[in-house]
Amino acid sequence: MADIRTTIAGLQMVNPVMTASGTFGYGLEFADLVDLSQIGGIIMKGTTLNPREGNDYPRMAETACGMLNCVGLQNKGVDYFCGHIYPQVKDIPSNMIVNVSGSSPEDYAACAARINELDKIPAIELNISCPNVKQGGMAFGVTTEGASQVVRAVREAYDKTLIVKLSPNVTSIADIARSVEDAGADAVSLINTLMGMAIDIEKRKPRLSINTGGLSGPAVKPVAVRCVWQVAKAVKIPVIGLGGIMNAEDAIEFFMAGASAIEIGTGNFIDPAISVKVAQGISDWLDRHHYESIHDIVGII
Amino acid sequence: MKQCKDLKIVAVEHPNDGYVLLKLTDAEQLPAIHAGQFVEIKVENSPQTFLRRPISVNFVDENRNELWLLIQVVGEGTRHLANLQLGDTLNVLFPLGNGFSQGVAGDKVLLIGGGVGIAPLLEYAKQLKQVGATPYLLLGGRSANNLLQLDIFRQFGEVYVTTEDGSMGEKGFVTNSSILQLFNSSTSPHRGGNAQRAEGVSFSRISCCGPKPMMMAVAKWAKEHQVKCEVSLENLMACGLGACLCCVEKTVKGNVCVCKEGPVFDIEELTWS
């Protein structure tokens, strides 16, 4: 059987399949439905220094082969995470990773510093790419200066594995990736959602409360594969690929484009056990094609 | 415990063009389902239907190990479900959410349903009767076509009907029903028709499921008459598990997921004005 164990910037994973932030809660919500120990890493819901109520309803619109969302980083803040959620998730036998967001470099750094104190959290994923908040989020991720400013601030406050999640809503994602690599990121994950919009023509109104939202699901996969391919050629740090992965074949595309691991997001809504099925499917595909290890196909395109 | 599995379709009934009743079973004993909980169905072979469809549990037949889903055909996804055949399987994520309040013996509960929102009230009426509570059913629809399963409802409690076009029962909305008018003025000398049978009833609670404007009208009525009231919301959902935070409703505790904290809420928790 092919070896699908992977190490990303020091994170040892049973397989290269992670669950994407905002689509898998804190893992606990899925515990009845999937064996969490068989997931390479679980990236928990975006956490900010202070609590956030998120955007008004409606926050979701189904679209062809995907969905738009404008949740807007609803969370109870890092203190609540440390005090109430961490005790419940610290013994889940997977890499429990916190997705960190903020509205200023200082915010991001302060939030990351709190997470740094938690023994069982081996990594954070820095969200500089949320399209659904007015301040911060994607504002940092769309310029090389903004991106490196946030990553430098967090790098000083955080000494474990630092993954930076990139936005596709930019002219050159490779330039942004290089800037966060230079600023001290250990890995990059991409893509966050693509900014989109949908209109209810009968009501003559946008279908989302803040008009625009982030598009995810199979509709974005070709864009994501292209971004991963460009970024993997531009940086030396590992690339984690995500965007519309619904099965093992989709995942294999990302590995060939240069991803060392993948995340599954929207797919969790369709099949709560998809991550484990995709991991098994990757192993089966490698066996069928006589590869001994997942590493043998990473970046072959 | 939540499950995600293929259930087998043992009956497909079409009460009329607008609805399909699917009866599902499993080789294993179905999990305990609390009235008001829902399922998320995966719609296969329907490219426009990307997300699962949340559907309330209509009825559980414990003797036959059957789960019933009464589905109104409104779009491509539900049209697909209406075309399913006997022997097909359906991938179901269930049971989800919290249901209606559990009744106790002696409770008199008024269940108010509108349109396809009457579906979960059938199981609730059954469960209330099982614990010795008395359900009263006030069911409203645009027309008689929207009022299904009335014979089964009558096995569990008295049924009062309103239709907007007057094709069955009293003409108007549920909030115009004489059963509510009677409550409003129990000393009124004029009591006709249905209302007479409910004479003297004071309800422990109202449980309501239907279109939002109807539920808001019922909630307003309940507040005015100081009756406890709970409503079942159907906000647009993705995951059904409380993970994606898409289906939130504003409550006194902030935005909460309808799929996980609901779908049934006490109206005192909501910020409806």
Contacts between the chains, C-beta under 8 A, distances in Angstrom:
chain1	res1	chain2	res2	distance
A	22	B	243	7.9
A	22	B	244	6.7
A	22	B	245	7.5
A	23	B	239	7.4
A	23	B	243	6.4
A	23	B	244	6.2
A	24	B	243	5.8
A	25	B	241	6.9
A	25	B	242	6.2
A	25	B	243	3.5
A	29	B	239	7.7
A	29	B	241	4.5
A	29	B	242	5.3
A	29	B	243	4.7
A	29	B	260	7.6
A	30	B	241	6.7
A	30	B	243	7.2
A	32	B	1	4.9
A	32	B	2	4.2
A	32	B	3	7.4
A	33	B	2	5.8
A	33	B	3	7.5
A	33	B	4	5.4
A	33	B	93	7.6
A	33	B	241	8.0
A	45	B	243	7.8
A	45	B	245	7.7
A	53	B	254	5.7
A	53	B	255	5.6
A	54	B	245	6.5
A	54	B	248	7.1
A	54	B	255	5.8
A	56	B	250	7.8
A	57	B	235	6.3
A	57	B	247	7.6
A	57	B	248	5.5
A	57	B	249	6.8
A	57	B	250	7.5
A	57	B	255	7.8
A	58	B	235	7.7
A	58	B	236	5.8
A	59	B	245	7.2
A	59	B	246	4.9
A	59	B	247	7.9
A	59	B	248	6.7
A	60	B	236	5.4
A	60	B	237	7.7
A	60	B	238	5.6
A	60	B	244	7.5
A	60	B	246	3.7
A	60	B	247	7.4
A	61	B	236	7.7
A	62	B	49	7.9
A	62	B	50	5.7
A	62	B	51	5.3
A	62	B	236	8.0
A	63	B	50	7.6
A	64	B	47	7.3
A	64	B	48	6.4
A	64	B	50	7.6
A	65	B	47	6.9
A	65	B	50	5.9
A	66	B	50	6.2
A	67	B	50	6.5
A	67	B	51	6.4
A	67	B	238	6.4
A	69	B	238	7.6
A	69	B	244	7.1
A	69	B	246	5.9
A	71	B	244	7.1
A	71	B	245	4.8
A	71	B	246	6.4
A	74	B	245	5.1
A	74	B	248	7.2
A	74	B	255	5.9
A	217	B	50	6.1
A	218	B	50	7.9
A	266	B	238	7.8
A	268	B	239	6.9
A	268	B	243	7.2
A	269	B	51	6.1
A	269	B	52	6.9
A	269	B	238	4.7
A	269	B	239	4.6
A	269	B	240	7.8
A	269	B	243	8.0
A	269	B	244	6.4
A	270	B	42	6.6
A	270	B	50	7.4
A	270	B	51	7.1
A	270	B	52	6.6
A	271	B	4	7.2
A	271	B	42	7.6
A	272	B	4	5.5
A	272	B	93	6.6
A	272	B	241	7.0
A	273	B	4	6.6
